[in-house]
Amino acid sequence: MLISEYKKGDFIFSMNEFETLENNVGRAIRLIQKFSAKNEELKNENQRLKQTIFEHEKTIQSKSEEISHIKKEAKDNHYFREKEEKIRLKIQQIIEKLDSLERLSNNQ
């Protein structure tokens, strides 16, 4: 039957069907509101987590630079320790030569 064939007062839906439809629409609206609120909550959580990640990335970058600096200092310290040891050995050799010369001059 076409809608145009209905007379005034005729119902396309029974009252029971209309109430069921109304209940389903109401439930759908409540679900949409619930999901919208949950979506907003998740957006806020996502933003907070992004900020936390950003802060951690800054910390990682800072620590990485600090590690690089420490490695360079350690390398420099090793280099200077080697130089210091070479100088110490040379001084020790010079002192030994001076001692030898002093002994020779005392023997003469």
Secondary structure, 3 states (H helix, E strand, C coil): CCHHHCCCCCCCCCHHHHHHHHHHHHHHHHHHHHHHHHHHHHHHHHHHHHHHHHHHHHHHHHHHHHHHHHHHHHHHHHHHHHHHHHHHHHHHHHHHHHHHHHHHHHHC
